[in-house]
């Protein structure tokens, strides 16, 4: 169950980053990760 919690946390973090970039109208840049 610990792995699942970590996975969910990572997914939410990634979604937040994607939402922020979409809001700013920026293109995905792998170099920023």
Secondary structure, DSSP 8 states (H G I E B T S, - for coil): -HHHHHHHHHHHHHHHHHHHHHHHT----GGG-
